Amino acid sequence: MKRILVLAAAIMLSTALVSAQQLKSSFTRIITLPVTQKVIHSAGTVSFTAPDKLEMIYSEPKNEYLIIDGTMLKSCTTGKQIKVDTAKNAMFRKLRNTLLNCITGNYEAAAKDNNADIKVSQDGALKTVTLTARKAAVSGYSQIILDYNRKNLPERMVLEEFGGLLTEFQFKY
């Protein structure tokens, strides 16, 4: 009986620690457009509070952002604002879940959501995870590459869409 209580307390404590998980960093984003090969650079700060609050605030270009707060996703890109309840929109729910799972190191869930195979390799302190879609689709990601440091924090995230759009984030802590 004592073992069960100790185990339950340990689970509750670890759940509390995970729910208190926070990270803050600066980031750069590089978007490569598929047809023109035009490259767009941007930068900002990102903060995450478990389980589902993510704020990416851009310093360049100014006034752009991506905010996930629970099921709500808000974004402003090139002056166009959107606000979506991801509980009611499957496409944005998949985007929300993929971003949150990749940032928190839960790449198994991201692979499941994206019907992707997982390949993990380790090179010293750097763990590289590659998620490759099992079949082509009209939208979504054909490949996601994630680099995690020793603390399992993302250092780089590359999102390649089926249409060829390539977005790379680099995080500095």
Rosetta constraint file for C-alpha pairs under 8 A:
AtomPair CA 1 CA 5 HARMONIC 6.42 0.50
AtomPair CA 2 CA 6 HARMONIC 6.06 0.50
AtomPair CA 3 CA 7 HARMONIC 5.92 0.50
AtomPair CA 4 CA 8 HARMONIC 5.99 0.50
AtomPair CA 5 CA 9 HARMONIC 6.05 0.50
AtomPair CA 6 CA 10 HARMONIC 6.08 0.50
AtomPair CA 7 CA 11 HARMONIC 6.15 0.50
AtomPair CA 8 CA 12 HARMONIC 6.14 0.50
AtomPair CA 9 CA 13 HARMONIC 6.05 0.50
AtomPair CA 10 CA 14 HARMONIC 6.06 0.50
AtomPair CA 11 CA 15 HARMONIC 6.02 0.50
AtomPair CA 12 CA 16 HARMONIC 6.12 0.50
AtomPair CA 13 CA 17 HARMONIC 6.18 0.50
AtomPair CA 14 CA 18 HARMONIC 6.11 0.50
AtomPair CA 15 CA 19 HARMONIC 6.07 0.50
AtomPair CA 16 CA 20 HARMONIC 6.18 0.50
AtomPair CA 17 CA 21 HARMONIC 6.33 0.50
AtomPair CA 18 CA 50 HARMONIC 6.85 0.50
AtomPair CA 18 CA 51 HARMONIC 7.79 0.50
AtomPair CA 19 CA 49 HARMONIC 7.79 0.50
AtomPair CA 19 CA 50 HARMONIC 4.99 0.50
AtomPair CA 19 CA 51 HARMONIC 5.73 0.50
AtomPair CA 20 CA 49 HARMONIC 6.97 0.50
AtomPair CA 20 CA 50 HARMONIC 6.05 0.50
AtomPair CA 21 CA 48 HARMONIC 7.99 0.50
AtomPair CA 21 CA 49 HARMONIC 5.92 0.50
AtomPair CA 21 CA 50 HARMONIC 5.23 0.50
AtomPair CA 21 CA 51 HARMONIC 7.74 0.50
AtomPair CA 22 CA 47 HARMONIC 7.33 0.50
AtomPair CA 22 CA 48 HARMONIC 5.43 0.50
AtomPair CA 22 CA 49 HARMONIC 4.50 0.50
AtomPair CA 22 CA 50 HARMONIC 6.29 0.50
AtomPair CA 23 CA 47 HARMONIC 5.60 0.50
AtomPair CA 23 CA 48 HARMONIC 5.21 0.50
AtomPair CA 23 CA 49 HARMONIC 6.75 0.50
AtomPair CA 24 CA 45 HARMONIC 7.35 0.50
AtomPair CA 24 CA 46 HARMONIC 5.67 0.50
AtomPair CA 24 CA 47 HARMONIC 4.32 0.50
AtomPair CA 24 CA 48 HARMONIC 6.48 0.50
AtomPair CA 24 CA 173 HARMONIC 6.94 0.50
AtomPair CA 25 CA 45 HARMONIC 5.75 0.50
AtomPair CA 25 CA 46 HARMONIC 5.45 0.50
AtomPair CA 25 CA 47 HARMONIC 6.59 0.50
AtomPair CA 25 CA 171 HARMONIC 6.25 0.50
AtomPair CA 25 CA 172 HARMONIC 5.52 0.50
AtomPair CA 25 CA 173 HARMONIC 4.75 0.50
AtomPair CA 26 CA 43 HARMONIC 7.52 0.50
AtomPair CA 26 CA 44 HARMONIC 5.72 0.50
AtomPair CA 26 CA 45 HARMONIC 4.19 0.50
AtomPair CA 26 CA 46 HARMONIC 6.00 0.50
AtomPair CA 26 CA 171 HARMONIC 5.86 0.50
AtomPair CA 26 CA 172 HARMONIC 5.33 0.50
AtomPair CA 26 CA 173 HARMONIC 6.71 0.50
AtomPair CA 27 CA 43 HARMONIC 5.61 0.50
AtomPair CA 27 CA 44 HARMONIC 5.48 0.50
AtomPair CA 27 CA 45 HARMONIC 5.74 0.50
AtomPair CA 27 CA 46 HARMONIC 6.82 0.50
AtomPair CA 27 CA 169 HARMONIC 6.54 0.50
AtomPair CA 27 CA 170 HARMONIC 5.40 0.50
AtomPair CA 27 CA 171 HARMONIC 4.45 0.50
AtomPair CA 27 CA 172 HARMONIC 6.10 0.50
AtomPair CA 28 CA 41 HARMONIC 7.33 0.50
AtomPair CA 28 CA 42 HARMONIC 5.76 0.50
AtomPair CA 28 CA 43 HARMONIC 4.23 0.50
AtomPair CA 28 CA 44 HARMONIC 6.55 0.50
AtomPair CA 28 CA 169 HARMONIC 5.60 0.50
AtomPair CA 28 CA 170 HARMONIC 5.32 0.50
AtomPair CA 28 CA 171 HARMONIC 6.78 0.50
AtomPair CA 29 CA 41 HARMONIC 5.84 0.50
AtomPair CA 29 CA 42 HARMONIC 5.12 0.50
AtomPair CA 29 CA 43 HARMONIC 5.89 0.50
AtomPair CA 29 CA 167 HARMONIC 6.86 0.50
AtomPair CA 29 CA 168 HARMONIC 5.53 0.50
AtomPair CA 29 CA 169 HARMONIC 4.54 0.50
AtomPair CA 29 CA 170 HARMONIC 6.63 0.50
AtomPair CA 30 CA 39 HARMONIC 6.68 0.50
AtomPair CA 30 CA 40 HARMONIC 5.66 0.50
AtomPair CA 30 CA 41 HARMONIC 4.78 0.50
AtomPair CA 30 CA 42 HARMONIC 6.55 0.50
AtomPair CA 30 CA 167 HARMONIC 5.71 0.50
AtomPair CA 30 CA 168 HARMONIC 5.13 0.50
AtomPair CA 30 CA 169 HARMONIC 6.60 0.50
AtomPair CA 31 CA 39 HARMONIC 5.59 0.50
AtomPair CA 31 CA 40 HARMONIC 5.08 0.50
AtomPair CA 31 CA 41 HARMONIC 6.64 0.50
AtomPair CA 31 CA 165 HARMONIC 7.29 0.50
AtomPair CA 31 CA 166 HARMONIC 5.65 0.50
AtomPair CA 31 CA 167 HARMONIC 4.46 0.50
AtomPair CA 31 CA 168 HARMONIC 6.44 0.50
AtomPair CA 32 CA 37 HARMONIC 5.72 0.50
AtomPair CA 32 CA 38 HARMONIC 5.70 0.50
AtomPair CA 32 CA 39 HARMONIC 4.57 0.50
AtomPair CA 32 CA 40 HARMONIC 6.52 0.50
AtomPair CA 32 CA 165 HARMONIC 6.13 0.50
AtomPair CA 32 CA 166 HARMONIC 5.15 0.50
AtomPair CA 32 CA 167 HARMONIC 6.50 0.50
AtomPair CA 33 CA 37 HARMONIC 4.97 0.50
AtomPair CA 33 CA 38 HARMONIC 5.32 0.50
AtomPair CA 33 CA 39 HARMONIC 6.51 0.50
AtomPair CA 33 CA 164 HARMONIC 7.41 0.50
AtomPair CA 33 CA 165 HARMONIC 5.31 0.50
AtomPair CA 33 CA 166 HARMONIC 6.78 0.50
AtomPair CA 34 CA 38 HARMONIC 7.77 0.50
AtomPair CA 34 CA 163 HARMONIC 7.52 0.50
AtomPair CA 34 CA 164 HARMONIC 5.11 0.50
AtomPair CA 34 CA 165 HARMONIC 5.33 0.50
AtomPair CA 34 CA 166 HARMONIC 7.47 0.50
AtomPair CA 42 CA 58 HARMONIC 7.24 0.50
AtomPair CA 42 CA 59 HARMONIC 7.74 0.50
AtomPair CA 42 CA 60 HARMONIC 5.07 0.50
AtomPair CA 42 CA 61 HARMONIC 6.17 0.50
AtomPair CA 43 CA 58 HARMONIC 5.63 0.50
AtomPair CA 43 CA 59 HARMONIC 5.86 0.50
AtomPair CA 43 CA 60 HARMONIC 5.21 0.50
AtomPair CA 43 CA 61 HARMONIC 7.43 0.50
AtomPair CA 44 CA 56 HARMONIC 6.87 0.50
AtomPair CA 44 CA 57 HARMONIC 5.49 0.50
AtomPair CA 44 CA 58 HARMONIC 3.99 0.50
AtomPair CA 44 CA 59 HARMONIC 4.74 0.50
AtomPair CA 44 CA 60 HARMONIC 6.54 0.50
AtomPair CA 45 CA 55 HARMONIC 7.97 0.50
AtomPair CA 45 CA 56 HARMONIC 5.80 0.50
AtomPair CA 45 CA 57 HARMONIC 5.46 0.50
AtomPair CA 45 CA 58 HARMONIC 6.48 0.50
AtomPair CA 45 CA 59 HARMONIC 7.62 0.50
AtomPair CA 46 CA 54 HARMONIC 7.21 0.50
AtomPair CA 46 CA 55 HARMONIC 5.50 0.50
AtomPair CA 46 CA 56 HARMONIC 4.40 0.50
AtomPair CA 46 CA 57 HARMONIC 6.38 0.50
AtomPair CA 47 CA 54 HARMONIC 5.80 0.50
AtomPair CA 47 CA 55 HARMONIC 5.31 0.50
AtomPair CA 47 CA 56 HARMONIC 6.71 0.50
AtomPair CA 48 CA 52 HARMONIC 7.60 0.50
AtomPair CA 48 CA 53 HARMONIC 5.58 0.50
AtomPair CA 48 CA 54 HARMONIC 4.49 0.50
AtomPair CA 48 CA 55 HARMONIC 6.51 0.50
AtomPair CA 49 CA 53 HARMONIC 5.15 0.50
AtomPair CA 49 CA 54 HARMONIC 6.61 0.50
AtomPair CA 52 CA 68 HARMONIC 6.90 0.50
AtomPair CA 52 CA 69 HARMONIC 6.07 0.50
AtomPair CA 52 CA 70 HARMONIC 5.27 0.50
AtomPair CA 52 CA 100 HARMONIC 6.90 0.50
AtomPair CA 53 CA 67 HARMONIC 7.52 0.50
AtomPair CA 53 CA 68 HARMONIC 5.38 0.50
AtomPair CA 53 CA 69 HARMONIC 4.58 0.50
AtomPair CA 53 CA 70 HARMONIC 6.27 0.50
AtomPair CA 54 CA 66 HARMONIC 7.85 0.50
AtomPair CA 54 CA 67 HARMONIC 5.65 0.50
AtomPair CA 54 CA 68 HARMONIC 4.96 0.50
AtomPair CA 54 CA 69 HARMONIC 6.59 0.50
AtomPair CA 54 CA 100 HARMONIC 7.61 0.50
AtomPair CA 55 CA 65 HARMONIC 7.38 0.50
AtomPair CA 55 CA 66 HARMONIC 5.98 0.50
AtomPair CA 55 CA 67 HARMONIC 4.50 0.50
AtomPair CA 55 CA 68 HARMONIC 6.42 0.50
AtomPair CA 56 CA 65 HARMONIC 5.50 0.50
AtomPair CA 56 CA 66 HARMONIC 5.09 0.50
AtomPair CA 56 CA 67 HARMONIC 6.23 0.50
AtomPair CA 57 CA 63 HARMONIC 7.77 0.50
AtomPair CA 57 CA 64 HARMONIC 6.46 0.50
AtomPair CA 57 CA 65 HARMONIC 4.59 0.50
AtomPair CA 57 CA 66 HARMONIC 6.66 0.50
AtomPair CA 58 CA 62 HARMONIC 5.84 0.50
AtomPair CA 58 CA 63 HARMONIC 6.63 0.50
AtomPair CA 58 CA 64 HARMONIC 5.32 0.50
AtomPair CA 58 CA 65 HARMONIC 5.73 0.50
AtomPair CA 59 CA 63 HARMONIC 7.38 0.50
AtomPair CA 59 CA 64 HARMONIC 7.80 0.50
AtomPair CA 60 CA 64 HARMONIC 7.87 0.50
AtomPair CA 63 CA 76 HARMONIC 7.31 0.50
AtomPair CA 63 CA 79 HARMONIC 7.83 0.50
AtomPair CA 64 CA 75 HARMONIC 7.33 0.50
AtomPair CA 64 CA 76 HARMONIC 4.94 0.50
AtomPair CA 64 CA 77 HARMONIC 5.38 0.50
AtomPair CA 64 CA 78 HARMONIC 7.16 0.50
AtomPair CA 64 CA 79 HARMONIC 7.44 0.50
AtomPair CA 65 CA 74 HARMONIC 7.75 0.50
AtomPair CA 65 CA 75 HARMONIC 5.43 0.50
AtomPair CA 65 CA 76 HARMONIC 5.29 0.50
AtomPair CA 65 CA 77 HARMONIC 7.04 0.50
AtomPair CA 66 CA 73 HARMONIC 7.31 0.50
AtomPair CA 66 CA 74 HARMONIC 5.77 0.50
AtomPair CA 66 CA 75 HARMONIC 4.42 0.50
AtomPair CA 66 CA 76 HARMONIC 6.68 0.50
AtomPair CA 67 CA 72 HARMONIC 8.00 0.50
AtomPair CA 67 CA 73 HARMONIC 5.69 0.50
AtomPair CA 67 CA 74 HARMONIC 5.05 0.50
AtomPair CA 67 CA 75 HARMONIC 6.28 0.50
AtomPair CA 68 CA 72 HARMONIC 5.74 0.50
AtomPair CA 68 CA 73 HARMONIC 4.54 0.50
AtomPair CA 68 CA 74 HARMONIC 6.46 0.50
AtomPair CA 68 CA 96 HARMONIC 7.21 0.50
AtomPair CA 69 CA 73 HARMONIC 6.53 0.50
AtomPair CA 71 CA 85 HARMONIC 5.61 0.50
AtomPair CA 71 CA 86 HARMONIC 5.15 0.50
AtomPair CA 71 CA 87 HARMONIC 5.89 0.50
AtomPair CA 71 CA 93 HARMONIC 7.80 0.50
AtomPair CA 72 CA 83 HARMONIC 7.06 0.50
AtomPair CA 72 CA 84 HARMONIC 5.76 0.50
AtomPair CA 72 CA 85 HARMONIC 4.61 0.50
AtomPair CA 72 CA 86 HARMONIC 5.97 0.50
AtomPair CA 73 CA 82 HARMONIC 7.93 0.50
AtomPair CA 73 CA 83 HARMONIC 5.75 0.50
AtomPair CA 73 CA 84 HARMONIC 5.24 0.50
AtomPair CA 73 CA 85 HARMONIC 6.37 0.50
AtomPair CA 73 CA 86 HARMONIC 6.74 0.50
AtomPair CA 73 CA 92 HARMONIC 7.82 0.50
AtomPair CA 73 CA 96 HARMONIC 7.43 0.50
AtomPair CA 74 CA 81 HARMONIC 7.32 0.50
AtomPair CA 74 CA 82 HARMONIC 5.60 0.50
AtomPair CA 74 CA 83 HARMONIC 4.44 0.50
AtomPair CA 74 CA 84 HARMONIC 6.47 0.50
AtomPair CA 75 CA 80 HARMONIC 7.91 0.50
AtomPair CA 75 CA 81 HARMONIC 5.56 0.50
AtomPair CA 75 CA 82 HARMONIC 5.28 0.50
AtomPair CA 75 CA 83 HARMONIC 6.63 0.50
AtomPair CA 76 CA 80 HARMONIC 5.32 0.50
AtomPair CA 76 CA 81 HARMONIC 4.26 0.50
AtomPair CA 76 CA 82 HARMONIC 6.46 0.50
AtomPair CA 77 CA 81 HARMONIC 6.65 0.50
AtomPair CA 84 CA 89 HARMONIC 7.40 0.50
AtomPair CA 84 CA 92 HARMONIC 7.49 0.50
AtomPair CA 85 CA 89 HARMONIC 6.63 0.50
AtomPair CA 86 CA 90 HARMONIC 6.66 0.50
AtomPair CA 86 CA 91 HARMONIC 7.95 0.50
AtomPair CA 86 CA 92 HARMONIC 5.49 0.50
AtomPair CA 86 CA 93 HARMONIC 4.47 0.50
AtomPair CA 86 CA 96 HARMONIC 7.49 0.50
AtomPair CA 87 CA 93 HARMONIC 6.51 0.50
AtomPair CA 88 CA 93 HARMONIC 7.98 0.50
AtomPair CA 89 CA 93 HARMONIC 6.00 0.50
AtomPair CA 90 CA 94 HARMONIC 6.12 0.50
AtomPair CA 91 CA 95 HARMONIC 6.49 0.50
AtomPair CA 92 CA 96 HARMONIC 6.00 0.50
AtomPair CA 93 CA 97 HARMONIC 6.02 0.50
AtomPair CA 94 CA 98 HARMONIC 5.96 0.50
AtomPair CA 94 CA 113 HARMONIC 6.83 0.50
AtomPair CA 94 CA 114 HARMONIC 7.88 0.50
AtomPair CA 95 CA 99 HARMONIC 6.19 0.50
AtomPair CA 96 CA 100 HARMONIC 6.21 0.50
AtomPair CA 97 CA 101 HARMONIC 5.88 0.50
AtomPair CA 97 CA 110 HARMONIC 7.12 0.50
AtomPair CA 97 CA 113 HARMONIC 7.88 0.50
AtomPair CA 98 CA 102 HARMONIC 5.99 0.50
AtomPair CA 98 CA 109 HARMONIC 7.97 0.50
AtomPair CA 98 CA 110 HARMONIC 5.08 0.50
AtomPair CA 98 CA 113 HARMONIC 7.26 0.50
AtomPair CA 98 CA 114 HARMONIC 7.92 0.50
AtomPair CA 99 CA 103 HARMONIC 6.13 0.50
AtomPair CA 100 CA 104 HARMONIC 6.15 0.50
AtomPair CA 101 CA 105 HARMONIC 6.06 0.50
AtomPair CA 101 CA 106 HARMONIC 4.69 0.50
AtomPair CA 101 CA 107 HARMONIC 5.91 0.50
AtomPair CA 101 CA 109 HARMONIC 6.56 0.50
AtomPair CA 101 CA 110 HARMONIC 5.72 0.50
AtomPair CA 102 CA 106 HARMONIC 5.87 0.50
AtomPair CA 102 CA 107 HARMONIC 5.43 0.50
AtomPair CA 102 CA 110 HARMONIC 6.58 0.50
AtomPair CA 102 CA 146 HARMONIC 7.38 0.50
AtomPair CA 102 CA 154 HARMONIC 7.74 0.50
AtomPair CA 102 CA 157 HARMONIC 7.95 0.50
AtomPair CA 103 CA 153 HARMONIC 7.22 0.50
AtomPair CA 103 CA 154 HARMONIC 5.97 0.50
AtomPair CA 104 CA 153 HARMONIC 7.25 0.50
AtomPair CA 104 CA 154 HARMONIC 7.82 0.50
AtomPair CA 105 CA 148 HARMONIC 7.77 0.50
AtomPair CA 105 CA 152 HARMONIC 6.42 0.50
AtomPair CA 105 CA 153 HARMONIC 7.08 0.50
AtomPair CA 105 CA 154 HARMONIC 7.34 0.50
AtomPair CA 106 CA 110 HARMONIC 6.74 0.50
AtomPair CA 107 CA 111 HARMONIC 6.01 0.50
AtomPair CA 107 CA 129 HARMONIC 7.76 0.50
AtomPair CA 108 CA 112 HARMONIC 6.28 0.50
AtomPair CA 108 CA 118 HARMONIC 7.56 0.50
AtomPair CA 109 CA 113 HARMONIC 6.13 0.50
AtomPair CA 110 CA 114 HARMONIC 6.14 0.50
AtomPair CA 111 CA 115 HARMONIC 5.79 0.50
AtomPair CA 111 CA 116 HARMONIC 4.71 0.50
AtomPair CA 111 CA 117 HARMONIC 6.42 0.50
AtomPair CA 111 CA 118 HARMONIC 6.71 0.50
AtomPair CA 111 CA 131 HARMONIC 6.08 0.50
AtomPair CA 112 CA 116 HARMONIC 6.32 0.50
AtomPair CA 114 CA 133 HARMONIC 6.66 0.50
AtomPair CA 114 CA 140 HARMONIC 7.59 0.50
AtomPair CA 114 CA 141 HARMONIC 7.27 0.50
AtomPair CA 115 CA 133 HARMONIC 5.86 0.50
AtomPair CA 115 CA 134 HARMONIC 6.09 0.50
AtomPair CA 115 CA 135 HARMONIC 7.94 0.50
AtomPair CA 116 CA 131 HARMONIC 5.56 0.50
AtomPair CA 116 CA 132 HARMONIC 4.94 0.50
AtomPair CA 116 CA 133 HARMONIC 4.05 0.50
AtomPair CA 116 CA 134 HARMONIC 5.22 0.50
AtomPair CA 117 CA 130 HARMONIC 7.99 0.50
AtomPair CA 117 CA 131 HARMONIC 5.49 0.50
AtomPair CA 117 CA 132 HARMONIC 5.24 0.50
AtomPair CA 117 CA 133 HARMONIC 6.37 0.50
AtomPair CA 117 CA 134 HARMONIC 6.48 0.50
AtomPair CA 118 CA 129 HARMONIC 6.88 0.50
AtomPair CA 118 CA 130 HARMONIC 5.77 0.50
AtomPair CA 118 CA 131 HARMONIC 4.79 0.50
AtomPair CA 118 CA 132 HARMONIC 6.71 0.50
AtomPair CA 119 CA 129 HARMONIC 5.72 0.50
AtomPair CA 119 CA 130 HARMONIC 5.13 0.50
AtomPair CA 119 CA 131 HARMONIC 6.58 0.50
AtomPair CA 120 CA 127 HARMONIC 7.04 0.50
AtomPair CA 120 CA 128 HARMONIC 5.75 0.50
AtomPair CA 120 CA 129 HARMONIC 4.55 0.50
AtomPair CA 120 CA 130 HARMONIC 6.47 0.50
AtomPair CA 121 CA 127 HARMONIC 5.83 0.50
AtomPair CA 121 CA 128 HARMONIC 5.28 0.50
AtomPair CA 121 CA 129 HARMONIC 6.57 0.50
AtomPair CA 122 CA 126 HARMONIC 5.90 0.50
AtomPair CA 122 CA 127 HARMONIC 4.51 0.50
AtomPair CA 122 CA 128 HARMONIC 6.27 0.50
AtomPair CA 123 CA 127 HARMONIC 6.36 0.50
AtomPair CA 123 CA 128 HARMONIC 7.93 0.50
AtomPair CA 125 CA 149 HARMONIC 5.91 0.50
AtomPair CA 125 CA 150 HARMONIC 5.31 0.50
AtomPair CA 126 CA 147 HARMONIC 6.45 0.50
AtomPair CA 126 CA 148 HARMONIC 5.80 0.50
AtomPair CA 126 CA 149 HARMONIC 5.05 0.50
AtomPair CA 126 CA 150 HARMONIC 6.64 0.50
AtomPair CA 127 CA 147 HARMONIC 5.63 0.50
AtomPair CA 127 CA 148 HARMONIC 5.13 0.50
AtomPair CA 127 CA 149 HARMONIC 6.47 0.50
AtomPair CA 127 CA 150 HARMONIC 7.82 0.50
AtomPair CA 128 CA 145 HARMONIC 7.06 0.50
AtomPair CA 128 CA 146 HARMONIC 5.59 0.50
AtomPair CA 128 CA 147 HARMONIC 4.50 0.50
AtomPair CA 128 CA 148 HARMONIC 6.42 0.50
AtomPair CA 129 CA 145 HARMONIC 5.77 0.50
AtomPair CA 129 CA 146 HARMONIC 5.03 0.50
AtomPair CA 129 CA 147 HARMONIC 6.40 0.50
AtomPair CA 130 CA 143 HARMONIC 7.08 0.50
AtomPair CA 130 CA 144 HARMONIC 5.77 0.50
AtomPair CA 130 CA 145 HARMONIC 4.53 0.50
AtomPair CA 130 CA 146 HARMONIC 6.36 0.50
AtomPair CA 131 CA 143 HARMONIC 5.51 0.50
AtomPair CA 131 CA 144 HARMONIC 5.02 0.50
AtomPair CA 131 CA 145 HARMONIC 6.37 0.50
AtomPair CA 132 CA 142 HARMONIC 5.98 0.50
AtomPair CA 132 CA 143 HARMONIC 4.55 0.50
AtomPair CA 132 CA 144 HARMONIC 6.64 0.50
AtomPair CA 133 CA 141 HARMONIC 7.06 0.50
AtomPair CA 133 CA 142 HARMONIC 5.01 0.50
AtomPair CA 133 CA 143 HARMONIC 6.11 0.50
AtomPair CA 136 CA 142 HARMONIC 6.93 0.50
AtomPair CA 136 CA 162 HARMONIC 6.97 0.50
AtomPair CA 137 CA 162 HARMONIC 6.71 0.50
AtomPair CA 138 CA 162 HARMONIC 6.82 0.50
AtomPair CA 138 CA 163 HARMONIC 7.79 0.50
AtomPair CA 139 CA 161 HARMONIC 7.07 0.50
AtomPair CA 139 CA 162 HARMONIC 6.07 0.50
AtomPair CA 139 CA 163 HARMONIC 7.37 0.50
AtomPair CA 140 CA 161 HARMONIC 5.63 0.50
AtomPair CA 140 CA 162 HARMONIC 6.20 0.50
AtomPair CA 141 CA 159 HARMONIC 6.53 0.50
AtomPair CA 141 CA 160 HARMONIC 5.50 0.50
AtomPair CA 141 CA 161 HARMONIC 4.17 0.50
AtomPair CA 141 CA 162 HARMONIC 5.65 0.50
AtomPair CA 142 CA 160 HARMONIC 5.80 0.50
AtomPair CA 142 CA 161 HARMONIC 5.41 0.50
AtomPair CA 142 CA 162 HARMONIC 5.09 0.50
AtomPair CA 143 CA 158 HARMONIC 7.99 0.50
AtomPair CA 143 CA 159 HARMONIC 6.30 0.50
AtomPair CA 143 CA 160 HARMONIC 5.24 0.50
AtomPair CA 143 CA 161 HARMONIC 7.09 0.50
AtomPair CA 144 CA 157 HARMONIC 7.14 0.50
AtomPair CA 144 CA 158 HARMONIC 5.54 0.50
AtomPair CA 144 CA 159 HARMONIC 4.77 0.50
AtomPair CA 144 CA 160 HARMONIC 6.22 0.50
AtomPair CA 145 CA 156 HARMONIC 7.80 0.50
AtomPair CA 145 CA 157 HARMONIC 5.70 0.50
AtomPair CA 145 CA 158 HARMONIC 4.97 0.50
AtomPair CA 145 CA 159 HARMONIC 6.75 0.50
AtomPair CA 146 CA 154 HARMONIC 6.84 0.50
AtomPair CA 146 CA 155 HARMONIC 7.68 0.50
AtomPair CA 146 CA 156 HARMONIC 5.72 0.50
AtomPair CA 146 CA 157 HARMONIC 4.65 0.50
AtomPair CA 146 CA 158 HARMONIC 6.52 0.50
AtomPair CA 147 CA 154 HARMONIC 5.77 0.50
AtomPair CA 147 CA 155 HARMONIC 5.50 0.50
AtomPair CA 147 CA 156 HARMONIC 5.05 0.50
AtomPair CA 147 CA 157 HARMONIC 6.55 0.50
AtomPair CA 148 CA 152 HARMONIC 5.09 0.50
AtomPair CA 148 CA 153 HARMONIC 5.20 0.50
AtomPair CA 148 CA 154 HARMONIC 4.42 0.50
AtomPair CA 148 CA 155 HARMONIC 5.56 0.50
AtomPair CA 148 CA 156 HARMONIC 7.27 0.50
AtomPair CA 149 CA 153 HARMONIC 5.51 0.50
AtomPair CA 149 CA 154 HARMONIC 6.52 0.50
AtomPair CA 149 CA 155 HARMONIC 6.54 0.50
AtomPair CA 154 CA 171 HARMONIC 6.84 0.50
AtomPair CA 155 CA 170 HARMONIC 5.65 0.50
AtomPair CA 155 CA 171 HARMONIC 4.83 0.50
AtomPair CA 155 CA 172 HARMONIC 6.85 0.50
AtomPair CA 156 CA 168 HARMONIC 7.15 0.50
AtomPair CA 156 CA 169 HARMONIC 5.53 0.50
AtomPair CA 156 CA 170 HARMONIC 4.44 0.50
AtomPair CA 156 CA 171 HARMONIC 6.11 0.50
AtomPair CA 157 CA 168 HARMONIC 5.71 0.50
AtomPair CA 157 CA 169 HARMONIC 5.11 0.50
AtomPair CA 157 CA 170 HARMONIC 6.59 0.50
AtomPair CA 158 CA 166 HARMONIC 7.13 0.50
AtomPair CA 158 CA 167 HARMONIC 5.72 0.50
AtomPair CA 158 CA 168 HARMONIC 4.31 0.50
AtomPair CA 158 CA 169 HARMONIC 6.33 0.50
AtomPair CA 159 CA 166 HARMONIC 5.85 0.50
AtomPair CA 159 CA 167 HARMONIC 5.17 0.50
AtomPair CA 159 CA 168 HARMONIC 6.32 0.50
AtomPair CA 160 CA 164 HARMONIC 6.31 0.50
AtomPair CA 160 CA 165 HARMONIC 5.88 0.50
AtomPair CA 160 CA 166 HARMONIC 4.58 0.50
AtomPair CA 160 CA 167 HARMONIC 6.47 0.50
AtomPair CA 161 CA 165 HARMONIC 5.28 0.50
AtomPair CA 161 CA 166 HARMONIC 6.45 0.50
